[in-house]
Structure formats: C-alpha cells, structure tokens
Amino acid sequence: MLVPILHTENLTIGYPIPRQAPVIVAEQINVGLQPGELVC
C-alpha cells in the first residue's frame, strides 16, 4: 500500500467577509495524494 505524500482531513474552504460570519464553500474534505498522481 502506498503512503500518501500529501494528506489532509476535515479541511474547510471559505473566505472572510468584514464584520460578518465567514462564508463556508466546502467542509469536511478528506484528501490523500499518492506519488505519481496528477490532480487538476
């Protein structure tokens, strides 16, 4: 089994808005990138 060269768990993507709550675009993302993989 290959060990991921890059791995993240529970990633949240968003952006801040001044004086308001942040906007969440995506959340709870789990990603593992294996050696030799091309991701676009």
Residue pairs with C-beta under 8 A, 6 or more apart in sequence:
2 34
2 35
4 32
4 33
4 34
5 33
5 34
5 35
6 31
6 32
6 33
7 31
7 32
7 33
8 29
8 30
8 31
9 30
10 27
10 28
10 29
10 30
11 26
11 27
11 28
11 29
11 30
11 31
12 24
12 26
12 27
12 28
12 29
13 24
13 25
13 26
13 27
13 29
14 22
14 23
14 24
14 25
14 26
14 27
15 22
15 23
15 25
16 22
16 23
17 23
33 39
